[in-house]
Amino acid sequence: MRAPLLLPALLLGLAMPTACQAPRGKFQPILKITPKAPKVAPGATVSFSATINYEPDGPRYPRQPVKWSVAEGEKGGTITRAGLYTAPGLEGVYHVRAEREDFPGVFAEAEVTVKAMR
């Protein structure tokens, strides 16, 4: 009687593993900011927040690695390191931008409408 072919394969270590892991995909960094489209009065403030994802085995930061800016520069208002935006005195549409410091080039923007509330 011939031995099944599986026995020689087991002896040579060629058998299939009992548990298979899916291949790891490339990490895709994400950055989201809220609110996405606030409406504020001239000179008013709005607080933005950022949400990021982390690499499965990567570092966890005590402060999120996010840099805030206003696309239009100072004429579009100011924003602090903590995400507190102060609208300019002029009505208009401005853009707040957050960019990941740990993955340069990954960013998100919010559109801020500055209009007098009547």
C-alpha positions as CSV (number, residue, x, y, z in Angstrom):
1,M,0.0,0.0,0.0
2,R,1.4,3.4,-1.0
3,A,1.6,6.2,1.6
4,P,-0.5,9.2,0.8
5,L,1.4,12.1,-0.9
6,L,0.7,14.4,2.1
7,L,3.0,12.4,4.4
8,P,6.2,13.1,2.3
9,A,5.1,16.8,2.0
10,L,4.8,17.1,5.8
11,L,8.1,15.5,6.3
12,L,9.7,18.0,4.0
13,G,7.9,20.9,5.5
14,L,6.0,21.6,2.4
15,A,2.5,21.4,3.8
16,M,0.2,24.3,3.8
17,P,0.2,26.3,7.1
18,T,-2.8,25.9,9.3
19,A,-3.5,29.6,9.5
20,C,-2.9,32.0,6.6
21,Q,-2.5,35.7,7.0
22,A,-3.6,38.1,4.4
23,P,-0.7,40.0,2.9
24,R,-0.2,43.5,4.5
25,G,-1.1,46.3,2.2
26,K,0.6,49.6,2.0
27,F,-0.4,52.0,4.8
28,Q,-2.6,54.8,3.5
29,P,-2.4,57.9,5.8
30,I,-5.7,59.7,6.3
31,L,-6.5,63.2,7.5
32,K,-10.0,64.6,8.1
33,I,-10.9,68.0,9.5
34,T,-14.2,69.3,11.0
35,P,-16.2,71.4,10.5
36,K,-15.9,71.2,6.7
37,A,-17.8,74.4,5.7
38,P,-18.5,76.7,8.7
39,K,-20.2,80.1,8.3
40,V,-19.0,82.8,10.7
41,A,-19.2,86.5,11.2
42,P,-16.2,88.8,10.5
43,G,-13.8,88.6,13.4
44,A,-15.5,85.5,14.9
45,T,-13.7,82.3,15.8
46,V,-14.3,78.7,15.0
47,S,-12.5,75.7,16.4
48,F,-11.3,73.0,13.9
49,S,-10.3,69.5,14.8
50,A,-8.3,66.9,12.9
51,T,-8.6,63.2,12.9
52,I,-5.7,61.0,11.6
53,N,-5.0,57.3,11.4
54,Y,-1.9,55.6,12.6
55,E,0.2,52.8,11.2
56,P,-0.6,49.5,12.9
57,D,2.9,49.2,14.4
58,G,3.8,52.9,14.2
59,P,4.2,55.6,16.9
60,R,1.3,57.2,18.8
61,Y,1.9,60.9,19.2
62,P,1.0,63.0,22.3
63,R,0.1,65.8,20.0
64,Q,-1.4,65.0,16.6
65,P,1.2,65.8,13.9
66,V,-0.9,68.4,12.1
67,K,0.1,71.8,10.8
68,W,-2.7,74.4,10.4
69,S,-2.7,77.2,7.9
70,V,-4.9,79.6,6.0
71,A,-4.5,79.2,2.2
72,E,-5.1,83.0,1.6
73,G,-2.5,84.0,4.2
74,E,-3.2,86.6,6.8
75,K,-5.8,88.3,4.6
76,G,-7.9,85.1,5.1
77,G,-7.7,85.1,8.9
78,T,-5.4,83.3,11.3
79,I,-5.3,79.9,12.9
80,T,-3.5,78.7,16.0
81,R,-1.5,75.5,16.4
82,A,-4.5,74.1,18.2
83,G,-6.9,74.8,15.3
84,L,-8.6,77.9,16.5
85,Y,-9.5,80.0,13.5
86,T,-10.2,83.8,13.7
87,A,-12.0,85.2,10.6
88,P,-10.7,88.3,9.0
89,G,-12.7,91.6,9.1
90,L,-13.7,91.2,5.4
91,E,-16.5,89.0,4.1
92,G,-15.5,86.3,1.7
93,V,-14.7,82.6,1.3
94,Y,-11.5,81.4,2.8
95,H,-9.7,78.0,3.2
96,V,-8.3,76.4,6.3
97,R,-5.8,73.7,5.6
98,A,-4.4,71.0,7.8
99,E,-1.4,69.0,6.7
100,R,0.1,65.9,8.3
101,E,3.6,66.6,9.5
102,D,4.5,62.8,9.6
103,F,3.3,62.3,6.0
104,P,4.0,65.6,4.0
105,G,1.6,66.1,1.2
106,V,-1.4,64.5,3.0
107,F,-3.8,67.4,3.7
108,A,-7.4,68.3,4.1
109,E,-9.2,71.7,3.6
110,A,-12.3,73.3,4.9
111,E,-14.1,76.2,3.2
112,V,-15.0,79.0,5.6
113,T,-17.6,81.5,4.6
114,V,-17.2,84.8,6.4
115,K,-20.4,86.9,6.2
116,A,-22.0,89.4,8.5
117,M,-24.9,87.9,10.4
118,R,-27.9,90.2,10.0
